[in-house]
Amino acid sequence: MYSPQRQPRAVTFNQAIENSPSLARLAGMVRESNDLLKSIELLLPATMRASVKAGPIEGETWCLLISSNAAAAKLRQLLPALQARLLANGHKITTIRLKLLIGQPQR
């Protein structure tokens, strides 16, 4: 008796995330980090915004990924204002780390 093989069912990216707890958790962390960046974006000089990317959140510490030394130096000066904005918006971030991404392509 012939039994046709079942073709794997194609799923969208969003369906894959919904069906996998670990992917859903990762997507939530990325979303949260991007939300944090959006909440401080207006405090960043417009010319510097493309140099700053949202990084990982570990507990109450958030990492910002910076593409140049000049942007990192300016951000160090802005850290108190950025942290105050996050706290005022109800985010429980007590520390902001900066990670310099020298030699890595910008996206």
N, C-alpha and C positions, 0 to 999 in steps of 0.2 A: 504494500500500500504506500502510495506517495504522500509524503508529508512536507509541504513547502516550509522552508525555514522562515522564521519571522525576521523581518528587517528591524533593526533597532529604531525605535521611535526618536525622531529628531526633537530636541527641546530648545527653547530659546535660552539665552543667557539668564534672564530673570527667573525662568522656571527652574533652571539648574540651581540657582542660588536658593530659591524657596525650598527645594527638595534636599538641600544639604545644610545641616546645622552649622558646620564649620565655615562653609562659604557664606552663609547668611550672617554669621558673626563677623567675619572679615569685611563683608560689604558694609555692615553697620559701623564698624570702626572707621572705614574710609569715609563714609558719609559724615560721621561725627567730626572727624578731623577737617574735612572740607567746610563744614558748617562753622567751625572755629575760625578758619581762615576768612570766611566771608564776614564774620562778625568784627574782625579787626582791619579788614581791607581798606576802609576809608581812612584809617590812621597812617597807612603807609603812603609815602610819596608816590604819585602816579608813575613816575619813571622807574620806580623800584619794584612795582607789583609783579612784573613778569619774572623777577629774580627770586621770588619767594614762593615756595610750594609747601603744602600741608604735609606733615610727616606723621609718624606714629604717636599714639597716645599710650602712655604706660602709667596707669594709676592717675595721679594728679600732675604728671609731667607730660608736656606736649613738646614735640620736636618740630622746628621749622627747618626746611631744607633750603639752603641759600646757595646761589650760583656764583657769587663773587665776594672777594674780600671787602670791597667797598660797601656792598649791601649789608654784609655782616656787621661791619663797623657802625653803620647807621642804625641797624636794628638793635644793636646793643644799647644805644642811646634811647631807643623807643620802648625797650622792654617794660619799664614801669607803667607806661601808658597802655601798652597792649594788655598787660596782665590786669590792670584796673578795669579795662573795657570788658575783658572776659568775665571777671568777677561780677561786674555790674549787670552783665547779661545772664547771670545765674550759672555760669560754667565753673566747675570745681577744679580749675587748673591753678596750682600754686607755683609751678615752675615752668618756664619756657626755655628749652635748650635750642641752640643753633647748631646746625651741622652744615659745614661748608662742603659743597660738591664740586671741587676743583677738578677740571679735566673731564667732566661728564657732560654729555650732550644735553642741551636744554630742549624741553618739549613744550 
